[in-house]
Amino acid sequence: MTAGPRPGPSADQAGAPSGGTSLWGGRFEGGPADALARLSVSVHFDWRLAPYDLLSSQAHAKVLHSAGLLADDELTQLLGALDALRIEVADGSFVAQVDDEDIHTALERGLLDKLGGLGGKLRAGRSRNDQVATDLRLYLRDHARRVVVALVELEQALVDQAEQHLDTPAPGMTHLQHAQPVLFAHQLLAHVHAFARDVDRLRDWDRRAAVSPLGSGALAGSTLAVDPVATAQELGFDAPAANSMDAVSDRDFVAEFLFAAALLGVHLSRLGEEVVLWNSTEFGWVTLDDAFSTGSSIMPQKKNPDIAELARGKSGRLIGHVTGSLAMLKGLPLAYDRDMQEAQEPCFDAVETLLLVLPAMAGMIATMTVHAEVLEASAATGFALATDVAELLVRNGVAFREAHEAVGRLVVWCTTHGKDLPDATDAELAEISPHLTPDVRTVLSVRGAIAARDGHGGTAAVRVGEQLAAVRLELADQRRWADAG
């Protein structure tokens, strides 16, 4: 799918539909109040649905023809006019006007301008209710794949950095305190696994979203012989909706997409927070490229990690979209209610936010310089090898409870005397605990501690290498899924 159409008029510019293009005015003797018109208008944001509305209109024209409601030449004219409108929307020569209430009104106006009364035939057998539900599903299914494409680039940037640091020890932390040494590649890949779950969620979401509402009409289907199965196939859905009332009132696919987007935003925020820390003077683990940093308007020395901070901040709006949409949906009766118009803008904003943040984060990660020597120098600080000593005692037959207590006393002694674990003499070790024999020195090595953690999912180089191989295959599969859409 090509890039979305240009925005329509702003809410301030747009007003009530007037004249022959209104889709609902026949029942009314007078026009809507200005206040109603300004509240009701949606074309300034649902203009993004134009390419998808035109696709569904072409599919609908074909089933009207199959039902004998359009002659051969009428179908040809309608499909030609819809193709022309698609080009005009894409290049900006056809835009919404202030009298267009929504995208459906605008595009019908375009058809009427091109075909006269024939353009009005397309409205048979469908409602804006099934139309917008179909358009929004098409939009989100298309853009979920665009999000995955951008997310794969970020995953790839992390993988590339991990490949460069398969031999770089780093401080592993819990509670932001030094805990145990790990390979920096292991930490980078931890973020990749979180993002891979985000892709899995979007793919799983797409399976449930691949249901076509078109043909459900306002809520009860149609007396016309339109074929929902044919339109579903034409539009790339797996099947038509099984219940017409559910089809037009269901916005589960919106809430679920927004949750997946929000959790992706949380993972972006978590990575952003780490980069902010890594880039600080106190950590000094990485230096960000000038192209992906900003400065201060007053302090000449500053180089700020704005991309990471913005990713962290924008997660809040993604979370807000989920809660707002669920609150809007929770009290609605069947079938369609105008409240559902509020489902659209959170979707558009979530997609546009992710497509803005993801490339910036990918560029920042791909270009950052990792200071391996700083990471390795700090890998053992904070008594990070204490657990290795305790586990050695366990292998020597000491109960872990006693081993934990003995090593804890050793840490207290080192803290009191301003020393590190290897600095205690044999006599001092024995005085602290009889379990602390001289062989504890055999495990006081950062690289040895890392290599020893060679169980499944561990930080040993052999295990991290296996992770990398598996992740490369997974990224290839993610790309295939996104491209197949």
Sequence and secondary structure as in RCSB ss.txt:
>XXXX:A:sequence
MTAGPRPGPSADQAGAPSGGTSLWGGRFEGGPADALARLSVSVHFDWRLAPYDLLSSQAHAKVLHSAGLLADDEL
TQLLGALDALRIEVADGSFVAQVDDEDIHTALERGLLDKLGGLGGKLRAGRSRNDQVATDLRLYLRDHARRVVVA
LVELEQALVDQAEQHLDTPAPGMTHLQHAQPVLFAHQLLAHVHAFARDVDRLRDWDRRAAVSPLGSGALAGSTLA
VDPVATAQELGFDAPAANSMDAVSDRDFVAEFLFAAALLGVHLSRLGEEVVLWNSTEFGWVTLDDAFSTGSSIMP
QKKNPDIAELARGKSGRLIGHVTGSLAMLKGLPLAYDRDMQEAQEPCFDAVETLLLVLPAMAGMIATMTVHAEVL
EASAATGFALATDVAELLVRNGVAFREAHEAVGRLVVWCTTHGKDLPDATDAELAEISPHLTPDVRTVLSVRGAI
AARDGHGGTAAVRVGEQLAAVRLELADQRRWADAG
>XXXX:A:secstr
          TTT     GGG SSGGG SS   HHHHHHH  HHHHGGGHHHHHHHHHHHHHHHHHTTSS HHHH
HHHHHHHHHHHHHHHHTSS   TT  SHHHHHHHHHHHHHGGGGGGGGTT  HHHHHHHHHHHHHHHHHHHHHHH
HHHHHHHHHHHHHHTTT EEEEEETTEEEEEEEHHHHHHHHHHHHHHHHHHHHHHHHHH EE TT TTTT  SS 
  HHHHHHHTT SEE S HHHHHH  HHHHHHHHHHHHHHHHHHHHHHHHHHHTSTTT  EE  GGG B  SS T
T  B HHHHHHHHHHHHHHHHHHHHHHHHTT  SS  GGGGGGHHHHHHHHHHHHHHHHHHHHHHHH EE HHHH
HHHTTTTTTTHHHHHHHHHHTT  HHHHHHHHHHHHHHHHHHT  GGGS HHHHHHH TT  GGGGGG  HHHHH
HH  STT SSHHHHHHHHHHHHHHHHHHHHHHHH 
